[in-house]
Amino acid sequence: MGRILIVAEKPSVARDIARVLGVGGRENGFLSGDRYVVTWAIGHLVSLKEPEEMDERFKRWRASDLPILPEKMELKVLPKTRSQFSTVKKLMNSREIDSIICATDSGREGELIFRYIYEMAGCQKPFERLWISSMTDEAIRAGFDNLKPGAHYDALYQSARCRSEADWLVGMNASRAFTLRYNVLLSVGRVQTPTLQMLVKRRKEIDAFLPEPFYTVQADFGDYQGTWFDPARDGDKRIPQEQRAQAIAGKVKGQIAVVKSVQSEEKRELPPQLYDLTTLQREASSMLGFTADKTLKTAQALYEKHKLITYPRTDSRYLSHDMGSSVKKALLSLSQPHAALAAPLLSQPIPQPKRIFDDAKLTDHHAIIPTGRKVNASALSSDEMKLFDLVARRLIAAFYPPYVYNATKVVTQSAGENFLSTGTVVLQEGFKQVYRDLQPSKKAKSAEESALPPLAQGDERVVKKASVKKDQTKPPKEHTDASLLSEMEHAGRRIEDEALREQMKGCSLGTPATRAAMIERLIAVGYARRKGRVIMATEKGVRLIEAVPPEIASPETTGKWEQALEEIAQGKGDNEQFMAGIRRLAGFLTQYASQNAPEVVFEREENRGKGKKQSRSKPIGVSCPLCKEGQITESAKAFGCSRWREGCRFTIWKDCVSKIGGPEINEKLVKALLESQTGDLRGSSGVLHFHDGYVSFTPKKSEPNRHNSV
């Protein structure tokens, strides 16, 4: 009887599988036993060929060669891992091997990795699929007891291959076409460009924002306070004119105030659902300051290396009904402080609410939960411990009671003016008890402090004090990993057409497993940059969105593709029809770049073929304040005088104040500074000063680290 070859995605996973199966013989590139041989892929061993690898004439980028639409996409062995591929190929085709088990990651990308290797090796042997959601020994054994025929995942493979070929056809053709059109190296992609469009849209909203001052009036009734509001304007509390605000404050000060209405309502906040990857990434960004990529890598280590959590690259927030014992085991395994929080749950049978257990809403994997393996805190890094803490608390919190509170609204009237007071009394802390020690006493105190005294309609007070507070409208916030991931996940919500928005409401950009890499890709190619937790579009990113058509920049288009790919994965879609549409789009984009693309000026980043960096400046229509003869021009890093060769040294560096909490200097700010009568520009984050050729920044005292456009 021949042996069975197991192909894992990574050496570490192969070693775990081999240990569980009792395979101990170490060879070069594989592990060998009596019944099983275990080898690995080191990620991708095979990929699609580049155009020049299919035909040498494509080495030179020419518009006349576009679009490049091969009848059949060809595969190649990646040079860096050629030796390991040779090992896997030899094993696959060995006479000693009767059949194969695909043990790559249980997802679309893992399926593609194995199928490409299988095809490139010319293998015809039958294979089965190992599909597991945890790397514990028990889960691996259970997976081998429930192997499925490889054909069971053919639809998933078709979806994966369509995604891979679509990215190649659109990205390669569009990148070449727009690079040739603008003579600067540009990267255009199926998911990358719509994601960039979200960042550019937010940047433009912030740049166009003009802060408007407003005023609020606060009345002190002795044992409670109220804020003035206008019933005729849906309860608006903002007063545009300071004079009017001061008049209201003066009018009510010292006057009798009467309680006109008291409304009290019991409200309930349900416990949170379990984590899928995107939700975990968003919360790790907000609570821990992790980037999406850092969260994914840390979660992968907790899954693969430490075996403490289940498969992280999941888009499901539900468990199957047969997982009640797994949940109990996970809760029992927790150590302090989680054990104390889990204790009340373990004193009774684990309930199975539909918000947690729903077989109908399961995808290829269930939600992320602890595996039930004991935590060895000394073996975990600080980041791994923090992320495991989030996952453990979420499992506990999901089974806790709701948070219940009394919300009270009181309207008090004085001298014909209305004031609103709100108060909260916690009736049941519920699931929030699980998170109490993460935010020590702050929230609890604020809840107590906001409780109103017992009040009834007709009660009277005297307005002891009335104060006016000045404020101003705030621009939209810059994107963070958390907000950008949310936009990518719910791209369909941003569609303006109501009928189309309803049709596309479930559409997203990318998958949970690919979104983090897409954000990092935007930063790597210079379309976006990080500043602390903030992600913002660069000038190059803005210019690219100005250059490309909506057909590639719109989240709507990519959302439709992701929807189609999901239908193919479920066996409901037509992969040939999908690819025909992709080919038409590739043709349209190359034609648009050569015939219809607008005049957009990009900074020259490199002179292809020579590797020499050059810069190209564009005038912004403002005279130099220093020499009075030149024009101010913009380059990649600064604004300077066009007469620099003649000795004019006027320069404003774009990042001259961003390192101390100020904005990045852009064309709009330079024009405003140079045209300012006082030399100062006041904004929500502080004040920009321009004097004697120098720019400085004074941050707003209350928010010294906040970034906003001035």
Number of C-alpha atoms within 10 A of each C-alpha: 7 13 18 21 27 28 27 27 23 18 19 14 21 22 20 19 22 22 13 13 17 14 19 16 13 13 11 8 16 22 22 18 16 12 14 21 25 31 28 26 23 15 17 19 25 25 17 17 15 16 19 12 14 16 9 9 12 15 12 9 14 12 18 10 14 20 23 17 17 11 6 7 14 14 17 17 20 15 10 9 15 14 14 18 24 15 16 25 18 13 23 25 17 14 10 14 18 16 17 24 23 25 28 26 23 20 20 21 22 19 25 24 25 26 19 21 24 22 13 18 19 12 16 11 12 12 20 20 23 24 22 24 23 23 23 23 15 11 16 20 15 14 18 18 10 13 16 16 14 18 13 11 18 17 21 23 25 22 27 24 21 20 22 15 17 23 18 21 24 25 21 20 27 30 20 22 29 25 18 17 22 21 18 17 19 22 22 25 23 26 27 25 26 26 26 30 22 22 24 24 14 19 23 12 15 18 17 12 16 16 15 12 15 17 19 23 22 19 26 17 20 11 8 15 20 20 20 26 21 15 12 7 8 8 13 12 18 20 18 15 12 16 10 12 23 17 12 21 21 15 15 21 20 16 15 15 25 20 19 17 16 17 12 13 11 13 14 15 13 16 19 18 17 25 25 22 23 27 19 23 29 23 19 21 21 16 13 15 18 21 22 29 19 16 26 24 15 21 28 19 17 23 22 21 13 19 21 26 26 26 28 31 24 24 21 21 23 24 27 17 14 11 13 16 11 15 19 16 16 22 24 18 17 20 15 8 12 17 16 12 21 26 14 12 18 14 8 8 9 13 11 16 11 12 17 21 21 16 14 9 15 17 14 13 24 27 27 30 29 30 25 20 16 15 17 11 11 8 10 15 10 11 15 19 17 15 20 21 14 18 20 22 20 23 23 25 25 20 23 21 17 19 18 19 18 16 17 18 16 21 20 28 21 23 13 11 16 20 25 20 18 19 18 20 17 17 13 15 16 19 24 18 15 20 14 14 11 10 9 10 11 11 11 13 10 11 15 13 12 16 17 19 9 7 12 14 14 13 13 17 20 17 20 16 17 22 16 17 12 14 14 15 13 16 18 13 15 20 20 23 26 24 17 23 25 17 19 25 21 18 25 25 21 17 16 9 9 11 9 13 17 12 13 20 15 16 24 26 30 22 18 24 19 15 24 23 16 21 23 16 15 21 19 11 14 15 26 22 18 15 12 10 15 17 21 21 26 21 17 18 25 20 17 25 23 18 22 20 17 15 15 25 25 22 31 24 18 26 25 18 23 21 17 21 25 17 17 22 21 14 16 12 18 15 21 11 10 18 16 12 14 20 18 13 20 26 19 15 25 26 17 19 23 17 10 13 18 15 10 12 17 24 21 17 17 15 14 11 6 7 9 9 10 10 13 13 18 16 16 15 11 15 18 20 16 14 14 10 13 19 18 25 22 23 17 17 13 17 23 22 27 22 17 12 8 9 10 17 15 19 19 21 18 19 15 17 18 14 11 16 20 27 23 18 22 18 17 13 17 20 15 14 19 18 12 13 9 11 15 18 17 16 20 21 24 25 17 22 17 19 12 8 12 12 19 15 21 16 22 17 9 9 12 14 16 16 22 21 23 24
